[in-house]
Amino acid sequence: MSGRARGRARGRARGQQDDQARRPGESQQAPQAPSAASPAPAPAAGPPAASGRASYRGGATKERPGMASGDAKVPVEEIEKLKIGTGDARDVGRKRSDFRYTELTTRPAHIMDKKGTSGKTIAVQTNYFKLECAPDWHLYQYHVEFNPPVISRKLRVGLLADHKELLGTTRAFDGMVLFLPRRLQQDVTEVYSTARRDNEQIRITITLTNELPPTSPQCIQVYNIIFRRLTVMPGFITSIMKYESETLLCADISHKILRSDTVLEIMYEAYNSSRSTDNFYSDMFKKLVGSIVMTRYNNKTYRVDDIDWEKHPTHTFRKRDQDVSYGDYYQQAYGIQIKDPEQPLLVSRPKKKDLKPGQSADPIYLIPELCLLTGLSDEARADFNVMKDVATHTRVAPEGRSTTLTEFIKQINTNQQVRQEMAGWRLRFSDALLTLNARVLPKEKIYQKNCELGNKDEADWSREMRGKELVTPVSLDRWVLIFTNRNCSMAEDFSQTLKRVGPPMGMRINGPAPIQIERDSNDMYLAALRQNIEPNTQMVVCILPSNRKDRYDAIKKFCCVDHPVPSQVIVGRTLAKKQMLMSVATKICIQLNCKMGGEVWALEIPVSIYLYK
């Protein structure tokens, strides 16, 4: 018996036992027999009296429209006041093609111009190119239906390609939605194609669904699809978006750093320097998983999601109707001989957005010998000279950036294939970068306690701040300084220098509580923090031998979450140059003042300068 049937049975049982059971709160009275004078009750015209669980819970006790009652009346007036939906029934029954895109208005009606008036006007060059189109340009969107249905996207594209005379060669089709630069003669067009596999006749119905203006979001999407299909320019990132009243192509220079050694060579080096096999496996997992590698044979990039230590180049995979080893595949396809047949394989799992229609989500196995790591290692990032050399290549001056982008658009506009495709869409890119008028705002006045700082064109006033009193200085009376054995002298020099630079800025700095730990480890730092932080501690300063992220995160978590107290972490090499120690200590002193609630400098607006005099 189902649950609903059991419920009905229980309800009927309760209804039959009304003379034996009474409800909670109901007074027990003896049943009275009907008198002969009183007429028998007439059968009700409405629904029967409630019984079972509904009546037990208090349901169906009030009269409703249609129930037997002397004054039963349908509440017509109340029903008329009820509203369902938006109240706008004019759109009901309209076709999808009747709805047209309307541009969203975000600017208030009373604002006619967003240009400013202050400052000095200056002409600037942007990294944008105009996308030019005909004045009457529109994009026509069609829905394509196949009967009998065709599942394969590739087959759909091939069947529709048989009708070039009708559709033309310029089109964008994703298997269901078709975009054309011109309108077909009929809003609904039926054509037939023959499937080559079984000679079956396929009816293709092409239905107009929308007529899009140049600024519609769908047009912007189609612009980007067309541009990516036409151009694959290494070293550039591009996107097409609408800005104000223009559709613009944004282009910028992109750099990708490749390491010269392969992933396999990195594995060899780590294995030779590791203490045990377990350490080697964990080190490789931390170093490689999550990184981006580039394969030398096709210059594609992949994200490393795992390392399969059980698979090797001698293992096989299914290619068409036969099993082929990874080593044989690269030998046949690219002429590459794998040198180490025992190396593990890298695993890359493609994301859903990267999969093409019909492509499986099976993991991709990569050979470390053929992969190069992209980006900089932690050791390289910590090397100042390396970062300085990298900056000379990646930080391109405005003149060089303008020249490179102009050459980029010239290559696109002079390419014969690109010109033919863009002409079919009746689109083209301007040859010159977009220029516009900008404004150089007047310099803001910056004040400290009793003086105004000299504001240079470089917008750097740190040198002028030295020796001048801060707006709101906070004295540092109780603070803890934690350092390792090898940084002992460095910590002493830093604390003495800090006491010299503080008083001219209005900060009284007492000597710290020095805590020397034996080794550089998370446990040692956390133990020192637990044992030496007191309720009245104003600041904790830690000097680290290296910039390890896990060390920094452990200290900050303790000082922000476990035991909230202001903290400052300093890498040892920052204090290594004694000739720069005064300048470094001054900047650190300013940071300490801010972290303790002090104010360094102030602007003339919105607070009046007279408050600080």
C-alpha positions as CSV (number, residue, x, y, z in Angstrom):
1,M,0.0,0.0,0.0
2,S,1.4,3.4,-0.9
3,G,1.8,6.3,1.6
4,R,-1.1,8.2,0.1
5,A,-3.4,5.2,0.4
6,R,-2.4,4.6,4.0
7,G,-3.2,8.3,4.7
8,R,-6.7,8.0,3.2
9,A,-7.3,4.8,5.2
10,R,-6.3,6.5,8.5
11,G,-8.5,9.4,7.6
12,R,-11.5,7.2,7.1
13,A,-10.8,5.3,10.3
14,R,-10.8,8.6,12.3
15,G,-14.1,9.6,10.6
16,Q,-15.8,6.3,11.6
17,Q,-14.7,6.7,15.2
18,D,-16.1,10.2,15.8
19,D,-18.5,8.9,18.4
20,Q,-15.7,7.2,20.4
21,A,-12.7,9.7,20.1
22,R,-12.8,13.4,20.9
23,R,-10.3,16.0,19.9
24,P,-8.0,17.8,22.3
25,G,-9.9,20.5,24.2
26,E,-13.3,19.2,23.3
27,S,-15.7,18.8,26.2
28,Q,-17.3,15.4,26.6
29,Q,-21.0,15.6,26.4
30,A,-23.7,13.0,26.1
31,P,-25.2,12.8,22.6
32,Q,-28.6,14.2,22.3
33,A,-31.3,12.6,20.2
34,P,-33.0,14.8,17.8
35,S,-36.4,15.9,18.9
36,A,-39.5,15.1,16.9
37,A,-40.3,18.8,16.5
38,S,-37.1,19.7,14.8
39,P,-37.0,19.0,11.1
40,A,-34.4,16.7,9.7
41,P,-31.5,18.6,8.2
42,A,-31.5,18.9,4.4
43,P,-28.7,17.4,2.5
44,A,-26.0,19.9,1.8
45,A,-25.6,21.0,-1.8
46,G,-21.8,21.7,-1.3
47,P,-19.0,19.3,-0.4
48,P,-19.4,17.0,2.5
49,A,-18.3,18.0,6.0
50,A,-14.6,17.7,6.6
51,S,-13.3,14.6,8.3
52,G,-10.0,12.8,8.8
53,R,-6.7,14.5,9.2
54,A,-7.8,17.8,7.7
55,S,-10.6,18.4,10.2
56,Y,-8.4,17.1,13.0
57,R,-5.8,19.8,12.2
58,G,-8.4,22.5,11.9
59,G,-8.8,22.5,8.1
60,A,-12.0,23.1,6.2
61,T,-13.7,24.8,9.1
62,K,-14.5,28.1,7.4
63,E,-17.0,28.4,4.6
64,R,-15.6,28.8,1.2
65,P,-17.2,30.0,-2.0
66,G,-19.4,27.2,-3.3
67,M,-19.9,25.6,0.2
68,A,-23.4,25.1,1.5
69,S,-24.2,28.2,3.4
70,G,-27.1,30.6,3.7
71,D,-25.0,33.6,2.5
72,A,-22.5,31.9,0.2
73,K,-21.3,34.4,-2.3
74,V,-18.4,34.4,-4.7
75,P,-15.9,37.3,-3.8
76,V,-15.9,38.9,-7.3
77,E,-14.6,42.2,-6.2
78,E,-11.7,40.7,-4.2
79,I,-10.7,38.5,-7.1
80,E,-10.7,41.5,-9.5
81,K,-8.1,43.2,-7.2
82,L,-5.7,40.3,-7.5
83,K,-2.8,40.7,-9.9
84,I,-0.6,38.0,-11.4
85,G,2.6,38.6,-13.2
86,T,3.8,42.0,-14.5
87,G,0.4,43.2,-15.6
88,D,1.7,43.8,-19.1
89,A,-0.2,41.3,-21.3
90,R,0.7,43.0,-24.6
91,D,3.7,40.7,-25.2
92,V,1.6,37.5,-24.8
93,G,1.5,35.7,-28.1
94,R,4.2,37.7,-29.8
95,K,6.9,36.0,-31.8
96,R,10.5,35.9,-30.8
97,S,11.4,37.8,-33.9
98,D,9.2,40.7,-32.7
99,F,11.6,41.4,-29.8
100,R,14.5,43.7,-30.8
101,Y,17.6,44.6,-28.9
102,T,17.3,48.0,-27.2
103,E,20.5,49.7,-25.9
104,L,20.6,50.0,-22.1
105,T,20.8,53.7,-21.0
106,T,22.9,54.2,-17.9
107,R,23.7,57.9,-18.1
108,P,21.3,60.3,-16.4
109,A,19.2,62.4,-18.7
110,H,20.5,65.7,-17.4
111,I,24.1,64.9,-18.0
112,M,24.9,65.7,-21.6
113,D,28.7,65.5,-21.4
114,K,31.1,63.5,-19.2
115,K,34.2,65.5,-19.9
116,G,35.8,67.4,-17.1
117,T,36.9,71.1,-17.0
118,S,39.8,71.2,-14.6
119,G,43.5,70.7,-15.4
120,K,45.4,70.9,-18.6
121,T,44.1,69.3,-21.8
122,I,46.6,66.9,-23.5
123,A,46.3,64.6,-26.5
124,V,47.0,61.0,-25.7
125,Q,47.2,57.8,-27.8
126,T,45.4,54.7,-26.8
127,N,45.9,51.0,-27.6
128,Y,42.6,50.8,-29.4
129,F,41.6,50.6,-33.0
130,K,38.2,51.5,-34.4
131,L,36.1,48.8,-36.0
132,E,34.5,50.5,-39.0
133,C,31.3,49.3,-40.7
134,A,28.8,50.5,-43.2
135,P,26.2,53.0,-42.0
136,D,23.3,50.6,-42.7
137,W,25.2,47.6,-41.3
138,H,23.1,44.9,-39.5
139,L,23.8,41.3,-38.5
140,Y,21.1,38.7,-39.2
141,Q,20.7,35.8,-36.9
142,Y,19.1,32.5,-38.0
143,H,18.1,29.3,-36.2
144,V,19.0,26.2,-38.2
145,E,17.0,23.0,-37.7
146,F,17.8,19.6,-39.3
147,N,15.2,16.9,-40.0
148,P,15.8,14.1,-39.3
149,P,18.0,15.5,-36.4
150,V,21.8,15.5,-36.9
151,I,23.8,15.2,-33.7
152,S,27.3,15.7,-35.0
153,R,28.3,19.4,-35.2
154,K,30.9,18.7,-37.9
155,L,28.3,17.0,-40.0
156,R,25.8,19.9,-39.5
157,V,28.5,22.4,-40.7
158,G,29.2,20.2,-43.8
159,L,25.5,19.8,-44.7
160,L,25.0,23.6,-44.5
161,A,28.2,24.2,-46.5
162,D,26.5,22.6,-49.6
163,H,24.4,25.8,-50.0
164,K,27.1,28.3,-50.7
165,E,25.1,29.9,-53.5
166,L,22.2,30.7,-51.1
167,L,24.2,31.6,-48.0
168,G,27.5,32.9,-49.5
169,T,30.9,32.1,-48.2
170,T,30.8,34.7,-45.4
171,R,29.0,33.3,-42.4
172,A,29.4,32.1,-38.8
173,F,27.7,28.9,-37.8
174,D,28.1,26.9,-34.6
175,G,25.9,24.0,-35.5
176,M,22.6,25.6,-34.5
177,V,22.8,29.4,-34.8
178,L,23.8,31.0,-38.1
179,F,25.0,34.6,-38.5
180,L,24.9,36.3,-41.9
181,P,25.9,39.8,-43.0
182,R,22.9,39.9,-45.4
183,R,19.2,39.0,-45.1
184,L,17.8,36.1,-47.1
185,Q,14.8,36.6,-49.3
186,Q,12.5,34.5,-47.1
187,D,12.3,34.6,-43.3
188,V,11.9,30.8,-43.3
189,T,13.9,29.0,-45.9
190,E,13.9,25.3,-46.5
191,V,16.7,23.5,-48.4
192,Y,17.8,19.8,-48.7
193,S,21.1,18.1,-48.4
194,T,22.2,14.6,-48.9
195,A,24.2,12.8,-46.2
196,R,27.2,11.2,-47.9
197,R,27.3,8.2,-45.5
198,D,23.9,6.8,-46.3
199,N,22.5,9.1,-49.0
200,E,19.7,10.2,-46.7
201,Q,17.8,13.4,-47.5
202,I,18.1,16.0,-44.7
203,R,15.7,18.9,-44.6
204,I,17.4,22.1,-43.3
205,T,15.1,24.8,-42.1
206,I,16.7,28.3,-41.7
207,T,14.5,30.7,-39.7
208,L,15.2,34.4,-39.1
209,T,15.2,35.1,-35.4
210,N,16.8,38.4,-35.0
211,E,18.1,41.5,-36.8
212,L,21.0,42.9,-34.7
213,P,22.4,46.4,-34.8
214,P,26.2,46.9,-34.7
215,T,26.2,47.7,-30.9
216,S,24.3,44.7,-29.7
217,P,26.0,42.2,-27.3
218,Q,25.6,39.4,-29.8
219,C,27.4,41.3,-32.5
220,I,30.3,42.0,-30.1
221,Q,30.5,38.2,-29.6
222,V,30.5,37.5,-33.3
223,Y,33.2,40.2,-33.9
224,N,35.5,38.4,-31.4
225,I,34.8,35.0,-33.1
226,I,35.6,36.4,-36.5
227,F,38.8,38.1,-35.3
228,R,40.1,35.0,-33.5
229,R,39.4,32.9,-36.5
230,L,41.3,35.2,-38.8
231,T,44.3,36.1,-36.8
232,V,46.6,34.1,-34.5
233,M,49.3,36.7,-33.8
234,P,51.9,35.5,-31.3
235,G,52.8,38.1,-28.6
236,F,49.5,40.0,-28.6
237,I,46.2,39.8,-26.6
238,T,43.1,41.3,-28.2
239,S,39.4,41.8,-27.5
240,I,36.6,43.7,-29.2
241,M,34.2,45.6,-27.0
242,K,31.8,48.6,-27.2
243,Y,33.1,51.8,-25.6
244,E,30.7,54.7,-25.5
245,S,29.4,55.0,-29.0
246,E,32.2,53.1,-30.8
247,T,33.1,49.5,-31.2
248,L,36.9,49.2,-30.6
249,L,39.6,46.6,-30.9
250,C,41.8,46.5,-27.8
251,A,45.3,45.2,-28.5
252,D,48.3,44.9,-26.1
253,I,51.7,43.3,-26.1
254,S,51.9,40.0,-24.2
255,H,55.0,38.3,-23.0
256,K,55.5,34.6,-22.1
257,I,58.7,33.5,-20.3
258,L,60.0,30.1,-21.2
259,R,62.7,28.3,-19.2
260,S,65.5,26.8,-21.3
261,D,65.6,23.5,-19.4
262,T,62.9,20.8,-19.9
263,V,60.7,19.4,-17.2
264,L,62.7,16.1,-17.3
265,E,65.9,18.0,-16.6
266,I,64.3,19.7,-13.7
267,M,63.2,16.3,-12.4
268,Y,66.8,15.0,-12.7
269,E,68.2,18.0,-10.8
270,A,65.6,17.6,-8.0
271,Y,66.2,13.8,-7.7
272,N,70.0,14.3,-7.4
273,S,69.5,16.9,-4.6
274,S,66.7,15.2,-2.7
275,R,67.4,13.3,0.5
276,S,64.9,10.5,-0.1
277,T,62.4,9.2,-2.8
278,D,59.5,10.4,-0.8
279,N,60.9,14.0,-0.6
280,F,61.5,13.8,-4.4
281,Y,57.8,12.9,-5.1
282,S,56.4,15.6,-2.8
283,D,58.8,18.3,-4.1
284,M,57.9,17.5,-7.7
285,F,54.2,17.6,-6.9
286,K,54.6,21.0,-5.3
287,K,56.7,22.4,-8.1
288,L,54.9,21.1,-11.1
289,V,51.2,20.6,-10.3
290,G,49.4,23.8,-11.1
291,S,52.2,25.2,-13.4
292,I,51.8,25.9,-17.1
293,V,54.1,24.0,-19.6
294,M,54.6,24.5,-23.3
295,T,55.2,21.5,-25.6
296,R,58.0,22.1,-28.1
297,Y,56.5,20.1,-31.0
298,N,53.3,22.3,-31.4
299,N,53.9,25.3,-29.1
300,K,50.7,24.8,-27.1
301,T,50.4,25.4,-23.4
302,Y,48.9,23.0,-20.9
303,R,48.2,23.1,-17.2
304,V,49.7,20.3,-15.2
305,D,47.1,18.8,-12.9
306,D,48.9,15.6,-11.8
307,I,51.9,13.4,-12.3
308,D,51.3,9.7,-13.2
309,W,54.3,7.9,-11.9
310,E,53.0,4.6,-13.2
311,K,52.8,5.6,-16.9
312,H,55.8,5.9,-19.1
313,P,56.4,6.6,-22.8
314,T,56.3,2.8,-23.5
315,H,52.6,2.7,-22.5
316,T,50.0,2.6,-25.2
317,F,46.8,4.5,-26.0
318,R,44.1,3.9,-28.5
319,K,44.5,5.7,-31.8
320,R,41.7,5.0,-34.3
321,D,41.6,1.2,-34.4
322,Q,45.1,0.3,-33.0
323,D,47.2,0.7,-29.8
324,V,50.2,3.0,-30.2
325,S,52.8,3.7,-27.6
326,Y,53.5,7.4,-26.7
327,G,57.1,7.0,-27.9
328,D,56.1,5.6,-31.3
329,Y,53.4,8.3,-31.7
330,Y,55.9,11.2,-31.3
331,Q,58.4,9.3,-33.6
332,Q,55.8,8.9,-36.4
333,A,54.0,12.3,-36.0
334,Y,56.9,14.6,-35.2
335,G,60.1,12.6,-35.8
336,I,61.1,12.9,-32.2
337,Q,63.0,10.1,-30.5
338,I,62.3,9.8,-26.8
339,K,65.5,9.4,-24.9
340,D,64.3,8.3,-21.5
341,P,61.6,5.5,-21.7
342,E,61.2,5.3,-17.9
343,Q,60.2,8.9,-17.3
344,P,56.7,9.5,-15.8
345,L,54.0,11.3,-17.7
346,L,52.4,14.6,-16.8
347,V,48.6,14.7,-16.7
348,S,46.5,17.7,-18.0
349,R,42.7,17.6,-17.6
350,P,41.0,19.9,-20.1
351,K,38.3,22.2,-18.7
352,K,34.8,22.1,-20.1
353,K,35.1,25.6,-21.7
354,D,38.2,24.4,-23.6
355,L,36.5,21.3,-25.1
356,K,35.2,21.5,-28.6
357,P,31.7,20.1,-29.3
358,G,32.0,16.3,-29.4
359,Q,35.4,16.2,-27.9
360,S,35.9,13.9,-24.9
361,A,37.1,15.1,-21.5
362,D,39.8,12.4,-21.3
363,P,43.1,13.5,-19.6
364,I,46.0,14.5,-21.8
365,Y,49.3,12.8,-21.1
366,L,52.5,14.8,-21.8
367,I,56.1,13.7,-21.8
368,P,58.3,15.8,-19.5
369,E,61.2,15.5,-22.0
370,L,59.2,17.5,-24.5
371,C,57.8,20.2,-22.1
372,L,59.1,23.5,-21.0
373,L,58.0,25.3,-17.9
374,T,56.6,28.8,-18.4
375,G,56.9,31.7,-16.0
376,L,59.6,32.5,-13.4
377,S,60.7,30.2,-10.6
378,D,60.6,31.3,-7.0
379,E,64.4,31.5,-7.1
380,A,64.4,33.8,-10.1
381,R,61.7,36.0,-8.7
382,A,63.8,36.5,-5.6
383,D,66.9,37.5,-7.7
384,F,66.8,41.3,-8.1
385,N,69.2,41.2,-11.1
386,V,67.0,38.7,-12.9
387,M,63.9,40.7,-12.4
388,K,65.7,43.8,-13.5
389,D,66.7,42.1,-16.8
390,V,63.2,40.8,-17.3
391,A,61.7,44.3,-16.8
392,T,63.8,45.7,-19.6
393,H,62.0,43.4,-22.1
394,T,58.5,43.4,-20.6
395,R,58.1,47.1,-19.7
396,V,57.9,48.6,-23.1
397,A,58.1,52.4,-23.4
398,P,55.0,54.2,-24.9
399,E,56.9,55.0,-28.1
400,G,57.9,51.4,-28.6
401,R,54.4,50.1,-27.7
402,S,52.8,52.5,-30.2
403,T,55.2,51.4,-33.0
404,T,54.6,47.7,-32.3
405,L,50.8,48.0,-32.2
406,T,50.8,50.0,-35.5
407,E,52.8,47.3,-37.1
408,F,50.4,44.7,-35.7
409,I,47.3,46.3,-37.3
410,K,49.2,46.8,-40.6
411,Q,49.9,43.1,-40.9
412,I,46.3,42.4,-40.3
413,N,44.9,44.9,-42.8
414,T,47.4,44.0,-45.5
415,N,46.8,40.2,-45.2
416,Q,44.9,39.1,-48.3
417,Q,42.8,36.4,-46.5
418,V,41.9,38.7,-43.7
419,R,40.9,41.5,-46.2
420,Q,38.6,39.2,-48.1
421,E,36.9,37.8,-45.0
422,M,36.4,41.3,-43.5
423,A,35.1,42.7,-46.8
424,G,32.5,39.9,-46.8
425,W,31.3,41.1,-43.4
426,R,31.6,44.7,-44.6
427,L,34.0,45.5,-41.7
428,R,37.5,46.9,-41.4
429,F,39.9,48.1,-38.8
430,S,41.3,51.6,-38.8
431,D,45.0,51.9,-39.6
432,A,45.9,54.3,-36.8
433,L,45.6,54.1,-33.0
434,L,42.7,55.9,-31.5
435,T,43.6,59.3,-30.0
436,L,41.6,61.3,-27.5
437,N,42.0,64.3,-25.2
438,A,42.9,63.7,-21.6
439,R,43.5,66.1,-18.7
440,V,46.5,66.5,-16.4
441,L,45.0,67.4,-13.1
442,P,46.6,70.0,-10.9
443,K,48.9,68.9,-8.2
444,E,47.4,68.2,-4.8
445,K,48.8,69.9,-1.8
446,I,50.2,67.4,0.7
447,Y,50.8,68.3,4.3
448,Q,52.5,66.9,7.3
449,K,52.2,68.2,10.9
450,N,53.6,71.7,10.4
451,C,54.7,72.0,6.8
452,E,53.7,71.5,3.1
453,L,55.6,68.9,1.2
454,G,57.2,69.8,-2.1
455,N,55.2,67.9,-4.8
456,K,57.3,67.0,-7.8
457,D,56.2,65.8,-11.2
458,E,57.2,62.2,-10.3
459,A,54.5,62.1,-7.5
460,D,57.1,60.8,-5.1
461,W,57.5,62.8,-1.8
462,S,59.2,60.1,0.3
463,R,62.5,61.9,0.4
464,E,60.9,65.2,1.5
465,M,59.2,63.4,4.4
466,R,62.4,62.5,6.2
467,G,62.9,64.5,9.3
468,K,59.4,66.0,9.3
469,E,56.8,65.3,12.0
470,L,53.9,63.1,10.9
471,V,50.3,64.3,11.2
472,T,49.4,61.9,14.0
473,P,52.5,60.1,15.4
474,V,52.1,57.1,17.7
475,S,55.0,56.2,20.1
476,L,56.3,52.6,20.0
477,D,56.9,51.7,23.7
478,R,56.3,47.9,23.9
479,W,57.2,45.8,20.9
480,V,58.8,42.4,20.2
481,L,61.6,41.8,17.7
482,I,62.1,38.1,16.6
483,F,65.1,37.0,14.5
484,T,67.3,34.0,13.9
485,N,70.9,33.4,15.1
486,R,72.4,34.5,11.8
487,N,70.4,37.8,11.7
488,C,71.4,38.8,15.2
489,S,73.7,41.7,14.2
490,M,71.3,42.8,11.6
491,A,68.5,43.0,14.1
492,E,70.6,45.1,16.5
493,D,71.5,47.6,13.7
494,F,67.9,47.8,12.7
495,S,66.6,48.6,16.2
496,Q,69.2,51.2,16.8
497,T,68.5,52.9,13.4
498,L,64.8,52.8,14.1
499,K,65.3,54.7,17.4
500,R,67.2,57.4,15.5
501,V,64.7,58.0,12.7
502,G,61.6,57.9,14.9
503,P,62.0,61.1,17.0
504,P,62.3,63.6,14.1
505,M,58.9,62.2,12.8
506,G,57.3,62.6,16.3
507,M,57.6,58.9,17.3
508,R,59.2,57.9,20.5
509,I,60.6,54.4,20.0
510,N,61.9,52.4,22.9
511,G,64.1,49.4,22.7
512,P,62.4,46.1,21.7
513,A,62.1,42.8,23.6
514,P,64.7,40.9,21.5
515,I,63.8,37.2,20.9
516,Q,66.4,35.1,19.2
517,I,65.4,31.7,17.8
518,E,67.7,28.8,16.9
519,R,66.5,28.0,13.4
520,D,64.3,29.3,10.6
521,S,61.0,27.2,10.9
522,N,57.4,27.9,11.3
523,D,57.2,26.2,14.7
524,M,60.0,28.3,16.1
525,Y,58.4,31.6,15.1
526,L,55.0,30.5,16.3
527,A,56.4,29.3,19.7
528,A,58.2,32.6,20.1
529,L,55.1,34.6,19.4
530,R,53.0,32.5,21.9
531,Q,55.5,32.9,24.7
532,N,56.3,36.6,24.3
533,I,53.2,38.5,23.2
534,E,51.5,40.1,26.1
535,P,48.1,42.0,26.3
536,N,49.9,45.4,26.1
537,T,52.2,44.5,23.2
538,Q,51.9,47.2,20.5
539,M,53.8,45.6,17.6
540,V,55.6,42.4,16.6
541,V,58.5,42.7,14.1
542,C,59.9,39.5,12.5
543,I,63.1,39.4,10.5
544,L,63.1,36.4,8.1
545,P,66.2,35.0,6.3
546,S,64.2,34.3,3.2
547,N,60.8,35.3,1.6
548,R,59.2,31.9,2.0
549,K,55.4,32.3,1.6
550,D,54.5,29.6,4.1
551,R,56.6,31.3,6.8
552,Y,54.9,34.6,6.1
553,D,51.5,33.1,6.0
554,A,52.0,31.3,9.4
555,I,53.1,34.5,11.1
556,K,50.3,36.6,9.7
557,K,47.7,34.1,10.5
558,F,48.8,34.0,14.1
559,C,49.0,37.8,14.4
560,C,45.7,38.4,12.6
561,V,43.5,35.5,13.7
562,D,44.9,33.5,16.6
563,H,46.3,36.5,18.7
564,P,45.4,39.8,17.0
565,V,48.3,42.2,17.2
566,P,49.9,44.6,14.6
567,S,52.8,42.9,12.9
568,Q,55.6,43.7,10.4
569,V,57.6,41.0,8.5
570,I,61.0,42.1,7.1
571,V,63.1,40.0,4.7
572,G,66.8,39.9,5.9
573,R,68.2,41.1,2.6
574,T,66.2,44.3,2.9
575,L,68.4,45.3,5.8
576,A,71.6,43.9,4.4
577,K,72.9,47.1,2.8
578,K,74.0,49.4,5.7
579,Q,74.3,52.5,3.4
580,M,70.6,52.1,2.7
581,L,69.6,51.3,6.3
582,M,68.5,54.9,7.2
583,S,66.1,55.1,4.2
584,V,64.8,51.6,4.8
585,A,64.2,52.2,8.5
586,T,62.4,55.5,7.8
587,K,59.9,53.7,5.4
588,I,59.4,50.8,7.9
589,C,58.9,53.4,10.7
590,I,56.1,55.0,8.7
591,Q,54.5,51.7,8.1
592,L,54.6,50.9,11.8
593,N,52.9,54.2,12.6
594,C,50.1,53.5,10.2
595,K,49.6,50.0,11.6
596,M,49.2,51.4,15.1
597,G,46.5,53.8,14.0
598,G,48.6,56.9,13.2
599,E,48.4,59.2,10.2
600,V,51.3,60.0,8.0
601,W,50.2,62.9,5.8
602,A,47.0,64.6,4.7
603,L,45.5,66.4,1.7
604,E,44.0,69.8,1.7
605,I,40.7,68.4,0.9
606,P,38.3,67.3,2.2
607,V,39.7,68.2,5.7
608,S,40.9,71.8,6.2
609,I,44.6,72.2,6.8
610,Y,44.0,74.5,9.7
611,L,43.1,71.4,11.8
612,Y,46.7,70.4,11.7
613,K,48.3,73.7,12.5
